[in-house]
């Protein structure tokens, strides 16, 4: 069941390639998403299975919304990104 979550400054990204070095993944996500605005943090878990998801916090809702709309479906390390507004802010 998908629940509509109001836009906020934190994006939930899933469908990331798990077998990428965590530091490389974080810096690549930062570089990709920073083109849409100031990023406060990029959070990727260390466990391989949980590395398939990330949280990216922007300085404002407008930047996060533009990034979400622009990069949803973008092929990143061979996988199409799925981006949504996060429940976690």
PyMOL Python script that loads the backbone (N, CA, C, O; Angstrom):
from pymol import cmd

cmd.read_pdbstr("""\
ATOM      1  N   UNK A   1       0.837  -1.171   0.000  1.00  0.00           N
ATOM      2  CA  UNK A   1       0.000   0.000   0.000  1.00  0.00           C
ATOM      3  C   UNK A   1       0.884   1.238   0.000  1.00  0.00           C
ATOM      4  O   UNK A   1       1.676   1.429   0.923  1.00  0.00           O
ATOM      5  N   UNK A   2       0.761   2.083  -1.023  1.00  0.00           N
ATOM      6  CA  UNK A   2       1.493   3.342  -1.099  1.00  0.00           C
ATOM      7  C   UNK A   2       0.690   4.430  -0.407  1.00  0.00           C
ATOM      8  O   UNK A   2      -0.511   4.577  -0.636  1.00  0.00           O
ATOM      9  N   UNK A   3       1.353   5.172   0.423  1.00  0.00           N
ATOM     10  CA  UNK A   3       0.733   6.275   1.147  1.00  0.00           C
ATOM     11  C   UNK A   3       1.322   7.558   0.593  1.00  0.00           C
ATOM     12  O   UNK A   3       2.535   7.666   0.414  1.00  0.00           O
ATOM     13  N   UNK A   4       0.459   8.538   0.322  1.00  0.00           N
ATOM     14  CA  UNK A   4       0.951   9.825  -0.145  1.00  0.00           C
ATOM     15  C   UNK A   4       1.607  10.554   1.020  1.00  0.00           C
ATOM     16  O   UNK A   4       0.988  10.779   2.060  1.00  0.00           O
ATOM     17  N   UNK A   5       2.851  10.911   0.829  1.00  0.00           N
ATOM     18  CA  UNK A   5       3.619  11.616   1.845  1.00  0.00           C
ATOM     19  C   UNK A   5       3.823  13.036   1.342  1.00  0.00           C
ATOM     20  O   UNK A   5       4.286  13.227   0.217  1.00  0.00           O
ATOM     21  N   UNK A   6       3.489  14.027   2.144  1.00  0.00           N
ATOM     22  CA  UNK A   6       3.670  15.405   1.678  1.00  0.00           C
ATOM     23  C   UNK A   6       5.142  15.684   1.403  1.00  0.00           C
ATOM     24  O   UNK A   6       6.015  15.129   2.072  1.00  0.00           O
ATOM     25  N   UNK A   7       5.423  16.537   0.427  1.00  0.00           N
ATOM     26  CA  UNK A   7       6.813  16.873   0.123  1.00  0.00           C
ATOM     27  C   UNK A   7       7.530  17.414   1.354  1.00  0.00           C
ATOM     28  O   UNK A   7       6.959  18.171   2.139  1.00  0.00           O
ATOM     29  N   UNK A   8       8.781  17.016   1.509  1.00  0.00           N
ATOM     30  CA  UNK A   8       9.621  17.569   2.561  1.00  0.00           C
ATOM     31  C   UNK A   8      11.053  17.604   2.053  1.00  0.00           C
ATOM     32  O   UNK A   8      11.311  17.235   0.907  1.00  0.00           O
ATOM     33  N   UNK A   9      11.968  18.031   2.870  1.00  0.00           N
ATOM     34  CA  UNK A   9      13.327  18.239   2.382  1.00  0.00           C
ATOM     35  C   UNK A   9      14.176  16.971   2.353  1.00  0.00           C
ATOM     36  O   UNK A   9      15.318  17.015   1.898  1.00  0.00           O
ATOM     37  N   UNK A  10      13.651  15.848   2.824  1.00  0.00           N
ATOM     38  CA  UNK A  10      14.409  14.599   2.824  1.00  0.00           C
ATOM     39  C   UNK A  10      13.815  13.622   1.826  1.00  0.00           C
ATOM     40  O   UNK A  10      12.610  13.371   1.820  1.00  0.00           O
ATOM     41  N   UNK A  11      14.686  13.073   0.979  1.00  0.00           N
ATOM     42  CA  UNK A  11      14.260  12.089  -0.007  1.00  0.00           C
ATOM     43  C   UNK A  11      14.681  10.696   0.424  1.00  0.00           C
ATOM     44  O   UNK A  11      15.755  10.498   0.992  1.00  0.00           O
ATOM     45  N   UNK A  12      13.817   9.741   0.142  1.00  0.00           N
ATOM     46  CA  UNK A  12      14.125   8.325   0.323  1.00  0.00           C
ATOM     47  C   UNK A  12      14.430   7.780  -1.061  1.00  0.00           C
ATOM     48  O   UNK A  12      13.594   7.860  -1.961  1.00  0.00           O
ATOM     49  N   UNK A  13      15.620   7.227  -1.234  1.00  0.00           N
ATOM     50  CA  UNK A  13      16.053   6.683  -2.513  1.00  0.00           C
ATOM     51  C   UNK A  13      16.192   5.177  -2.351  1.00  0.00           C
ATOM     52  O   UNK A  13      16.803   4.703  -1.393  1.00  0.00           O
ATOM     53  N   UNK A  14      15.621   4.424  -3.293  1.00  0.00           N
ATOM     54  CA  UNK A  14      15.787   2.970  -3.231  1.00  0.00           C
ATOM     55  C   UNK A  14      16.148   2.437  -4.612  1.00  0.00           C
ATOM     56  O   UNK A  14      16.161   3.172  -5.599  1.00  0.00           O
ATOM     57  N   UNK A  15      16.435   1.159  -4.653  1.00  0.00           N
ATOM     58  CA  UNK A  15      16.860   0.438  -5.849  1.00  0.00           C
ATOM     59  C   UNK A  15      18.299   0.787  -6.230  1.00  0.00           C
ATOM     60  O   UNK A  15      18.658   0.779  -7.408  1.00  0.00           O
ATOM     61  N   UNK A  16      19.117   1.091  -5.219  1.00  0.00           N
ATOM     62  CA  UNK A  16      20.532   1.347  -5.460  1.00  0.00           C
ATOM     63  C   UNK A  16      21.274   0.025  -5.603  1.00  0.00           C
ATOM     64  O   UNK A  16      20.847  -0.995  -5.063  1.00  0.00           O
ATOM     65  N   UNK A  17      22.373   0.045  -6.323  1.00  0.00           N
ATOM     66  CA  UNK A  17      23.199  -1.146  -6.472  1.00  0.00           C
ATOM     67  C   UNK A  17      23.910  -1.398  -5.146  1.00  0.00           C
ATOM     68  O   UNK A  17      24.601  -0.517  -4.635  1.00  0.00           O
ATOM     69  N   UNK A  18      23.744  -2.590  -4.589  1.00  0.00           N
ATOM     70  CA  UNK A  18      24.278  -2.899  -3.262  1.00  0.00           C
ATOM     71  C   UNK A  18      25.789  -3.100  -3.266  1.00  0.00           C
ATOM     72  O   UNK A  18      26.453  -2.789  -2.277  1.00  0.00           O
ATOM     73  N   UNK A  19      26.322  -3.598  -4.326  1.00  0.00           N
ATOM     74  CA  UNK A  19      27.751  -3.945  -4.336  1.00  0.00           C
ATOM     75  C   UNK A  19      28.630  -2.789  -4.839  1.00  0.00           C
ATOM     76  O   UNK A  19      29.409  -2.929  -5.782  1.00  0.00           O
ATOM     77  N   UNK A  20      28.470  -1.662  -4.175  1.00  0.00           N
ATOM     78  CA  UNK A  20      29.300  -0.492  -4.444  1.00  0.00           C
ATOM     79  C   UNK A  20      29.895  -0.070  -3.108  1.00  0.00           C
ATOM     80  O   UNK A  20      29.201  -0.080  -2.091  1.00  0.00           O
ATOM     81  N   UNK A  21      31.162   0.296  -3.100  1.00  0.00           N
ATOM     82  CA  UNK A  21      31.818   0.765  -1.889  1.00  0.00           C
ATOM     83  C   UNK A  21      30.985   1.898  -1.280  1.00  0.00           C
ATOM     84  O   UNK A  21      30.534   2.794  -1.993  1.00  0.00           O
ATOM     85  N   UNK A  22      30.788   1.853   0.026  1.00  0.00           N
ATOM     86  CA  UNK A  22      29.900   2.816   0.688  1.00  0.00           C
ATOM     87  C   UNK A  22      30.370   4.260   0.495  1.00  0.00           C
ATOM     88  O   UNK A  22      29.541   5.144   0.279  1.00  0.00           O
ATOM     89  N   UNK A  23      31.665   4.519   0.565  1.00  0.00           N
ATOM     90  CA  UNK A  23      32.158   5.884   0.376  1.00  0.00           C
ATOM     91  C   UNK A  23      31.961   6.354  -1.056  1.00  0.00           C
ATOM     92  O   UNK A  23      31.620   7.513  -1.293  1.00  0.00           O
ATOM     93  N   UNK A  24      32.175   5.458  -2.007  1.00  0.00           N
ATOM     94  CA  UNK A  24      31.942   5.795  -3.409  1.00  0.00           C
ATOM     95  C   UNK A  24      30.463   6.073  -3.658  1.00  0.00           C
ATOM     96  O   UNK A  24      30.112   7.014  -4.370  1.00  0.00           O
ATOM     97  N   UNK A  25      29.600   5.247  -3.066  1.00  0.00           N
ATOM     98  CA  UNK A  25      28.158   5.429  -3.230  1.00  0.00           C
ATOM     99  C   UNK A  25      27.710   6.779  -2.671  1.00  0.00           C
ATOM    100  O   UNK A  25      26.968   7.511  -3.326  1.00  0.00           O
ATOM    101  N   UNK A  26      28.163   7.104  -1.465  1.00  0.00           N
ATOM    102  CA  UNK A  26      27.780   8.382  -0.852  1.00  0.00           C
ATOM    103  C   UNK A  26      28.261   9.569  -1.670  1.00  0.00           C
ATOM    104  O   UNK A  26      27.511  10.521  -1.887  1.00  0.00           O
ATOM    105  N   UNK A  27      29.506   9.520  -2.126  1.00  0.00           N
ATOM    106  CA  UNK A  27      30.024  10.661  -2.885  1.00  0.00           C
ATOM    107  C   UNK A  27      29.355  10.764  -4.257  1.00  0.00           C
ATOM    108  O   UNK A  27      29.141  11.868  -4.759  1.00  0.00           O
ATOM    109  N   UNK A  28      29.026   9.628  -4.863  1.00  0.00           N
ATOM    110  CA  UNK A  28      28.333   9.652  -6.159  1.00  0.00           C
ATOM    111  C   UNK A  28      26.911  10.182  -6.010  1.00  0.00           C
ATOM    112  O   UNK A  28      26.448  10.960  -6.844  1.00  0.00           O
ATOM    113  N   UNK A  29      26.222   9.768  -4.962  1.00  0.00           N
ATOM    114  CA  UNK A  29      24.873  10.290  -4.708  1.00  0.00           C
ATOM    115  C   UNK A  29      24.933  11.794  -4.446  1.00  0.00           C
ATOM    116  O   UNK A  29      24.108  12.553  -4.954  1.00  0.00           O
ATOM    117  N   UNK A  30      25.906  12.213  -3.656  1.00  0.00           N
ATOM    118  CA  UNK A  30      26.050  13.643  -3.364  1.00  0.00           C
ATOM    119  C   UNK A  30      26.259  14.428  -4.657  1.00  0.00           C
ATOM    120  O   UNK A  30      25.605  15.445  -4.886  1.00  0.00           O
ATOM    121  N   UNK A  31      27.168  13.952  -5.494  1.00  0.00           N
ATOM    122  CA  UNK A  31      27.465  14.655  -6.750  1.00  0.00           C
ATOM    123  C   UNK A  31      26.241  14.720  -7.657  1.00  0.00           C
ATOM    124  O   UNK A  31      25.985  15.748  -8.284  1.00  0.00           O
ATOM    125  N   UNK A  32      25.494  13.641  -7.728  1.00  0.00           N
ATOM    126  CA  UNK A  32      24.309  13.599  -8.579  1.00  0.00           C
ATOM    127  C   UNK A  32      23.211  14.536  -8.062  1.00  0.00           C
ATOM    128  O   UNK A  32      22.652  15.315  -8.834  1.00  0.00           O
ATOM    129  N   UNK A  33      22.904  14.465  -6.781  1.00  0.00           N
ATOM    130  CA  UNK A  33      21.787  15.228  -6.226  1.00  0.00           C
ATOM    131  C   UNK A  33      22.135  16.689  -5.945  1.00  0.00           C
ATOM    132  O   UNK A  33      21.237  17.530  -5.897  1.00  0.00           O
ATOM    133  N   UNK A  34      23.415  17.010  -5.757  1.00  0.00           N
ATOM    134  CA  UNK A  34      23.820  18.391  -5.448  1.00  0.00           C
ATOM    135  C   UNK A  34      23.534  19.348  -6.601  1.00  0.00           C
ATOM    136  O   UNK A  34      23.494  20.562  -6.402  1.00  0.00           O
ATOM    137  N   UNK A  35      23.337  18.820  -7.789  1.00  0.00           N
ATOM    138  CA  UNK A  35      23.016  19.700  -8.917  1.00  0.00           C
ATOM    139  C   UNK A  35      21.633  20.338  -8.756  1.00  0.00           C
ATOM    140  O   UNK A  35      21.294  21.265  -9.491  1.00  0.00           O
ATOM    141  N   UNK A  36      20.841  19.856  -7.812  1.00  0.00           N
ATOM    142  CA  UNK A  36      19.482  20.373  -7.605  1.00  0.00           C
ATOM    143  C   UNK A  36      19.373  21.287  -6.391  1.00  0.00           C
ATOM    144  O   UNK A  36      18.313  21.866  -6.156  1.00  0.00           O
ATOM    145  N   UNK A  37      20.439  21.427  -5.618  1.00  0.00           N
ATOM    146  CA  UNK A  37      20.391  22.314  -4.459  1.00  0.00           C
ATOM    147  C   UNK A  37      21.378  21.894  -3.390  1.00  0.00           C
ATOM    148  O   UNK A  37      22.093  20.902  -3.529  1.00  0.00           O
ATOM    149  N   UNK A  38      21.401  22.676  -2.316  1.00  0.00           N
ATOM    150  CA  UNK A  38      22.314  22.400  -1.205  1.00  0.00           C
ATOM    151  C   UNK A  38      21.872  21.155  -0.442  1.00  0.00           C
ATOM    152  O   UNK A  38      20.708  21.015  -0.065  1.00  0.00           O
ATOM    153  N   UNK A  39      22.824  20.264  -0.228  1.00  0.00           N
ATOM    154  CA  UNK A  39      22.549  19.014   0.487  1.00  0.00           C
ATOM    155  C   UNK A  39      23.092  19.135   1.903  1.00  0.00           C
ATOM    156  O   UNK A  39      24.231  19.553   2.109  1.00  0.00           O
ATOM    157  N   UNK A  40      22.268  18.767   2.873  1.00  0.00           N
ATOM    158  CA  UNK A  40      22.682  18.771   4.270  1.00  0.00           C
ATOM    159  C   UNK A  40      23.350  17.453   4.643  1.00  0.00           C
ATOM    160  O   UNK A  40      24.325  17.447   5.393  1.00  0.00           O
ATOM    161  N   UNK A  41      22.832  16.327   4.123  1.00  0.00           N
ATOM    162  CA  UNK A  41      23.429  15.028   4.435  1.00  0.00           C
ATOM    163  C   UNK A  41      22.997  13.963   3.432  1.00  0.00           C
ATOM    164  O   UNK A  41      21.937  14.045   2.811  1.00  0.00           O
ATOM    165  N   UNK A  42      23.860  12.966   3.303  1.00  0.00           N
ATOM    166  CA  UNK A  42      23.564  11.760   2.524  1.00  0.00           C
ATOM    167  C   UNK A  42      23.799  10.599   3.478  1.00  0.00           C
ATOM    168  O   UNK A  42      24.911  10.409   3.971  1.00  0.00           O
ATOM    169  N   UNK A  43      22.759   9.827   3.738  1.00  0.00           N
ATOM    170  CA  UNK A  43      22.863   8.714   4.690  1.00  0.00           C
ATOM    171  C   UNK A  43      22.663   7.389   3.958  1.00  0.00           C
ATOM    172  O   UNK A  43      21.611   7.135   3.370  1.00  0.00           O
ATOM    173  N   UNK A  44      23.701   6.550   4.010  1.00  0.00           N
ATOM    174  CA  UNK A  44      23.649   5.207   3.433  1.00  0.00           C
ATOM    175  C   UNK A  44      24.096   4.251   4.527  1.00  0.00           C
ATOM    176  O   UNK A  44      25.103   4.495   5.190  1.00  0.00           O
ATOM    177  N   UNK A  45      23.367   3.181   4.719  1.00  0.00           N
ATOM    178  CA  UNK A  45      23.736   2.204   5.736  1.00  0.00           C
ATOM    179  C   UNK A  45      24.900   1.339   5.271  1.00  0.00           C
ATOM    180  O   UNK A  45      25.095   1.147   4.070  1.00  0.00           O
ATOM    181  N   UNK A  46      25.661   0.825   6.207  1.00  0.00           N
ATOM    182  CA  UNK A  46      26.820   0.008   5.893  1.00  0.00           C
ATOM    183  C   UNK A  46      26.509  -1.419   5.489  1.00  0.00           C
ATOM    184  O   UNK A  46      27.277  -2.025   4.742  1.00  0.00           O
ATOM    185  N   UNK A  47      25.399  -1.972   5.967  1.00  0.00           N
ATOM    186  CA  UNK A  47      25.064  -3.354   5.638  1.00  0.00           C
ATOM    187  C   UNK A  47      24.705  -3.448   4.160  1.00  0.00           C
ATOM    188  O   UNK A  47      23.991  -2.594   3.634  1.00  0.00           O
ATOM    189  N   UNK A  48      25.200  -4.486   3.494  1.00  0.00           N
ATOM    190  CA  UNK A  48      25.039  -4.574   2.039  1.00  0.00           C
ATOM    191  C   UNK A  48      23.585  -4.501   1.599  1.00  0.00           C
ATOM    192  O   UNK A  48      23.276  -3.754   0.669  1.00  0.00           O
ATOM    193  N   UNK A  49      22.682  -5.239   2.223  1.00  0.00           N
ATOM    194  CA  UNK A  49      21.273  -5.235   1.811  1.00  0.00           C
ATOM    195  C   UNK A  49      20.646  -3.855   2.010  1.00  0.00           C
ATOM    196  O   UNK A  49      19.858  -3.401   1.181  1.00  0.00           O
ATOM    197  N   UNK A  50      20.998  -3.195   3.106  1.00  0.00           N
ATOM    198  CA  UNK A  50      20.441  -1.869   3.380  1.00  0.00           C
ATOM    199  C   UNK A  50      21.100  -0.794   2.526  1.00  0.00           C
ATOM    200  O   UNK A  50      20.611   0.334   2.466  1.00  0.00           O
ATOM    201  N   UNK A  51      22.208  -1.131   1.864  1.00  0.00           N
ATOM    202  CA  UNK A  51      22.884  -0.181   0.998  1.00  0.00           C
ATOM    203  C   UNK A  51      22.067   0.089  -0.263  1.00  0.00           C
ATOM    204  O   UNK A  51      22.393   0.998  -1.027  1.00  0.00           O
ATOM    205  N   UNK A  52      21.026  -0.678  -0.487  1.00  0.00           N
ATOM    206  CA  UNK A  52      20.161  -0.468  -1.643  1.00  0.00           C
ATOM    207  C   UNK A  52      19.242   0.727  -1.454  1.00  0.00           C
ATOM    208  O   UNK A  52      18.427   1.030  -2.325  1.00  0.00           O
ATOM    209  N   UNK A  53      19.369   1.409  -0.317  1.00  0.00           N
ATOM    210  CA  UNK A  53      18.528   2.573  -0.045  1.00  0.00           C
ATOM    211  C   UNK A  53      19.357   3.673   0.614  1.00  0.00           C
ATOM    212  O   UNK A  53      20.396   3.415   1.222  1.00  0.00           O
ATOM    213  N   UNK A  54      18.872   4.894   0.476  1.00  0.00           N
ATOM    214  CA  UNK A  54      19.582   6.040   1.052  1.00  0.00           C
ATOM    215  C   UNK A  54      18.584   7.134   1.399  1.00  0.00           C
ATOM    216  O   UNK A  54      17.459   7.160   0.900  1.00  0.00           O
ATOM    217  N   UNK A  55      19.022   8.027   2.257  1.00  0.00           N
ATOM    218  CA  UNK A  55      18.258   9.225   2.596  1.00  0.00           C
ATOM    219  C   UNK A  55      19.120  10.432   2.256  1.00  0.00           C
ATOM    220  O   UNK A  55      20.285  10.503   2.646  1.00  0.00           O
ATOM    221  N   UNK A  56      18.545  11.375   1.532  1.00  0.00           N
ATOM    222  CA  UNK A  56      19.269  12.580   1.144  1.00  0.00           C
ATOM    223  C   UNK A  56      18.476  13.783   1.641  1.00  0.00           C
ATOM    224  O   UNK A  56      17.327  13.991   1.249  1.00  0.00           O
ATOM    225  N   UNK A  57      19.105  14.572   2.511  1.00  0.00           N
ATOM    226  CA  UNK A  57      18.445  15.738   3.091  1.00  0.00           C
ATOM    227  C   UNK A  57      18.935  17.001   2.386  1.00  0.00           C
ATOM    228  O   UNK A  57      20.133  17.280   2.340  1.00  0.00           O
ATOM    229  N   UNK A  58      17.997  17.746   1.846  1.00  0.00           N
ATOM    230  CA  UNK A  58      18.282  19.021   1.183  1.00  0.00           C
ATOM    231  C   UNK A  58      18.038  20.170   2.156  1.00  0.00           C
ATOM    232  O   UNK A  58      17.395  19.996   3.191  1.00  0.00           O
ATOM    233  N   UNK A  59      18.551  21.328   1.815  1.00  0.00           N
ATOM    234  CA  UNK A  59      18.352  22.517   2.644  1.00  0.00           C
ATOM    235  C   UNK A  59      16.914  23.026   2.572  1.00  0.00           C
ATOM    236  O   UNK A  59      16.453  23.711   3.485  1.00  0.00           O
ATOM    237  N   UNK A  60      16.190  22.690   1.474  1.00  0.00           N
ATOM    238  CA  UNK A  60      14.811  23.165   1.365  1.00  0.00           C
ATOM    239  C   UNK A  60      13.959  22.174   0.568  1.00  0.00           C
ATOM    240  O   UNK A  60      14.478  21.321  -0.152  1.00  0.00           O
ATOM    241  N   UNK A  61      12.673  22.307   0.714  1.00  0.00           N
ATOM    242  CA  UNK A  61      11.702  21.405   0.096  1.00  0.00           C
ATOM    243  C   UNK A  61      11.704  21.539  -1.424  1.00  0.00           C
ATOM    244  O   UNK A  61      11.565  20.546  -2.139  1.00  0.00           O
ATOM    245  N   UNK A  62      11.861  22.755  -1.913  1.00  0.00           N
ATOM    246  CA  UNK A  62      11.839  22.989  -3.358  1.00  0.00           C
ATOM    247  C   UNK A  62      12.942  22.207  -4.076  1.00  0.00           C
ATOM    248  O   UNK A  62      12.687  21.579  -5.104  1.00  0.00           O
ATOM    249  N   UNK A  63      14.146  22.243  -3.549  1.00  0.00           N
ATOM    250  CA  UNK A  63      15.261  21.504  -4.151  1.00  0.00           C
ATOM    251  C   UNK A  63      15.013  20.007  -4.109  1.00  0.00           C
ATOM    252  O   UNK A  63      15.269  19.299  -5.083  1.00  0.00           O
ATOM    253  N   UNK A  64      14.515  19.527  -2.978  1.00  0.00           N
ATOM    254  CA  UNK A  64      14.236  18.097  -2.833  1.00  0.00           C
ATOM    255  C   UNK A  64      13.168  17.645  -3.828  1.00  0.00           C
ATOM    256  O   UNK A  64      13.294  16.582  -4.436  1.00  0.00           O
ATOM    257  N   UNK A  65      12.134  18.438  -3.991  1.00  0.00           N
ATOM    258  CA  UNK A  65      11.052  18.092  -4.910  1.00  0.00           C
ATOM    259  C   UNK A  65      11.536  18.075  -6.358  1.00  0.00           C
ATOM    260  O   UNK A  65      11.176  17.179  -7.122  1.00  0.00           O
ATOM    261  N   UNK A  66      12.343  19.054  -6.736  1.00  0.00           N
ATOM    262  CA  UNK A  66      12.888  19.100  -8.095  1.00  0.00           C
ATOM    263  C   UNK A  66      13.788  17.895  -8.351  1.00  0.00           C
ATOM    264  O   UNK A  66      13.700  17.274  -9.411  1.00  0.00           O
ATOM    265  N   UNK A  67      14.647  17.559  -7.400  1.00  0.00           N
ATOM    266  CA  UNK A  67      15.533  16.398  -7.539  1.00  0.00           C
ATOM    267  C   UNK A  67      14.724  15.105  -7.642  1.00  0.00           C
ATOM    268  O   UNK A  67      15.026  14.246  -8.471  1.00  0.00           O
ATOM    269  N   UNK A  68      13.705  14.967  -6.806  1.00  0.00           N
ATOM    270  CA  UNK A  68      12.872  13.768  -6.809  1.00  0.00           C
ATOM    271  C   UNK A  68      12.212  13.573  -8.171  1.00  0.00           C
ATOM    272  O   UNK A  68      12.234  12.474  -8.726  1.00  0.00           O
ATOM    273  N   UNK A  69      11.630  14.635  -8.704  1.00  0.00           N
ATOM    274  CA  UNK A  69      10.945  14.544 -10.001  1.00  0.00           C
ATOM    275  C   UNK A  69      11.925  14.308 -11.139  1.00  0.00           C
ATOM    276  O   UNK A  69      11.624  13.561 -12.071  1.00  0.00           O
ATOM    277  N   UNK A  70      13.087  14.931 -11.075  1.00  0.00           N
ATOM    278  CA  UNK A  70      14.059  14.833 -12.157  1.00  0.00           C
ATOM    279  C   UNK A  70      14.792  13.496 -12.188  1.00  0.00           C
ATOM    280  O   UNK A  70      15.099  12.985 -13.265  1.00  0.00           O
ATOM    281  N   UNK A  71      15.076  12.922 -11.013  1.00  0.00           N
ATOM    282  CA  UNK A  71      15.921  11.733 -10.960  1.00  0.00           C
ATOM    283  C   UNK A  71      15.173  10.430 -10.745  1.00  0.00           C
ATOM    284  O   UNK A  71      15.789   9.363 -10.759  1.00  0.00           O
ATOM    285  N   UNK A  72      13.865  10.486 -10.547  1.00  0.00           N
ATOM    286  CA  UNK A  72      13.108   9.239 -10.421  1.00  0.00           C
ATOM    287  C   UNK A  72      13.198   8.486 -11.748  1.00  0.00           C
ATOM    288  O   UNK A  72      12.779   9.000 -12.785  1.00  0.00           O
ATOM    289  N   UNK A  73      13.737   7.287 -11.717  1.00  0.00           N
ATOM    290  CA  UNK A  73      13.917   6.484 -12.924  1.00  0.00           C
ATOM    291  C   UNK A  73      15.280   6.656 -13.574  1.00  0.00           C
ATOM    292  O   UNK A  73      15.609   5.933 -14.514  1.00  0.00           O
ATOM    293  N   UNK A  74      16.086   7.611 -13.085  1.00  0.00           N
ATOM    294  CA  UNK A  74      17.423   7.831 -13.622  1.00  0.00           C
ATOM    295  C   UNK A  74      18.277   6.593 -13.373  1.00  0.00           C
ATOM    296  O   UNK A  74      18.305   6.073 -12.258  1.00  0.00           O
ATOM    297  N   UNK A  75      18.970   6.120 -14.398  1.00  0.00           N
ATOM    298  CA  UNK A  75      19.800   4.916 -14.257  1.00  0.00           C
ATOM    299  C   UNK A  75      21.123   5.304 -13.597  1.00  0.00           C
ATOM    300  O   UNK A  75      21.888   6.115 -14.121  1.00  0.00           O
ATOM    301  N   UNK A  76      21.369   4.705 -12.437  1.00  0.00           N
ATOM    302  CA  UNK A  76      22.511   5.007 -11.584  1.00  0.00           C
ATOM    303  C   UNK A  76      23.200   3.700 -11.244  1.00  0.00           C
ATOM    304  O   UNK A  76      22.612   2.850 -10.577  1.00  0.00           O
ATOM    305  N   UNK A  77      24.430   3.523 -11.689  1.00  0.00           N
ATOM    306  CA  UNK A  77      25.143   2.247 -11.533  1.00  0.00           C
ATOM    307  C   UNK A  77      24.325   1.082 -12.082  1.00  0.00           C
ATOM    308  O   UNK A  77      24.312  -0.004 -11.503  1.00  0.00           O
ATOM    309  N   UNK A  78      23.644   1.315 -13.201  1.00  0.00           N
ATOM    310  CA  UNK A  78      22.904   0.258 -13.871  1.00  0.00           C
ATOM    311  C   UNK A  78      21.527  -0.046 -13.313  1.00  0.00           C
ATOM    312  O   UNK A  78      20.870  -0.975 -13.783  1.00  0.00           O
ATOM    313  N   UNK A  79      21.072   0.708 -12.329  1.00  0.00           N
ATOM    314  CA  UNK A  79      19.762   0.505 -11.718  1.00  0.00           C
ATOM    315  C   UNK A  79      18.934   1.790 -11.809  1.00  0.00           C
ATOM    316  O   UNK A  79      19.462   2.872 -11.550  1.00  0.00           O
ATOM    317  N   UNK A  80      17.643   1.697 -12.172  1.00  0.00           N
ATOM    318  CA  UNK A  80      16.810   2.908 -12.175  1.00  0.00           C
ATOM    319  C   UNK A  80      16.468   3.329 -10.738  1.00  0.00           C
ATOM    320  O   UNK A  80      15.931   2.542  -9.959  1.00  0.00           O
ATOM    321  N   UNK A  81      16.789   4.574 -10.410  1.00  0.00           N
ATOM    322  CA  UNK A  81      16.498   5.075  -9.064  1.00  0.00           C
ATOM    323  C   UNK A  81      15.002   5.215  -8.837  1.00  0.00           C
ATOM    324  O   UNK A  81      14.247   5.536  -9.755  1.00  0.00           O
ATOM    325  N   UNK A  82      14.590   4.972  -7.617  1.00  0.00           N
ATOM    326  CA  UNK A  82      13.224   5.259  -7.181  1.00  0.00           C
ATOM    327  C   UNK A  82      13.371   6.294  -6.068  1.00  0.00           C
ATOM    328  O   UNK A  82      13.978   6.024  -5.032  1.00  0.00           O
ATOM    329  N   UNK A  83      12.808   7.477  -6.295  1.00  0.00           N
ATOM    330  CA  UNK A  83      12.924   8.543  -5.296  1.00  0.00           C
ATOM    331  C   UNK A  83      11.544   8.987  -4.840  1.00  0.00           C
ATOM    332  O   UNK A  83      10.621   9.154  -5.637  1.00  0.00           O
ATOM    333  N   UNK A  84      11.435   9.173  -3.525  1.00  0.00           N
ATOM    334  CA  UNK A  84      10.163   9.594  -2.911  1.00  0.00           C
ATOM    335  C   UNK A  84      10.480  10.550  -1.770  1.00  0.00           C
ATOM    336  O   UNK A  84      11.600  10.574  -1.261  1.00  0.00           O
ATOM    337  N   UNK A  85       9.492  11.331  -1.376  1.00  0.00           N
ATOM    338  CA  UNK A  85       9.642  12.107  -0.156  1.00  0.00           C
ATOM    339  C   UNK A  85       9.697  11.111   1.004  1.00  0.00           C
ATOM    340  O   UNK A  85       8.991  10.103   1.010  1.00  0.00           O
ATOM    341  N   UNK A  86      10.528  11.407   1.957  1.00  0.00           N
ATOM    342  CA  UNK A  86      10.745  10.489   3.065  1.00  0.00           C
ATOM    343  C   UNK A  86       9.746  10.725   4.199  1.00  0.00           C
ATOM    344  O   UNK A  86       9.312  11.852   4.437  1.00  0.00           O
ATOM    345  N   UNK A  87       9.395   9.651   4.885  1.00  0.00           N
ATOM    346  CA  UNK A  87       8.615   9.780   6.119  1.00  0.00           C
ATOM    347  C   UNK A  87       9.515  10.362   7.186  1.00  0.00           C
ATOM    348  O   UNK A  87       9.083  11.136   8.040  1.00  0.00           O
ATOM    349  N   UNK A  88      10.781   9.972   7.118  1.00  0.00           N
ATOM    350  CA  UNK A  88      11.806  10.414   8.074  1.00  0.00           C
ATOM    351  C   UNK A  88      12.304  11.793   7.651  1.00  0.00           C
ATOM    352  O   UNK A  88      12.786  11.961   6.531  1.00  0.00           O
ATOM    353  N   UNK A  89      12.192  12.772   8.532  1.00  0.00           N
ATOM    354  CA  UNK A  89      12.687  14.127   8.230  1.00  0.00           C
ATOM    355  C   UNK A  89      13.756  14.545   9.176  1.00  0.00           C
ATOM    356  O   UNK A  89      14.280  15.654   9.063  1.00  0.00           O
TER     357      UNK A  89
END
""", "prot")
cmd.dss("prot")
cmd.show_as("cartoon", "prot")
cmd.util.cbc("prot")
cmd.orient("prot")
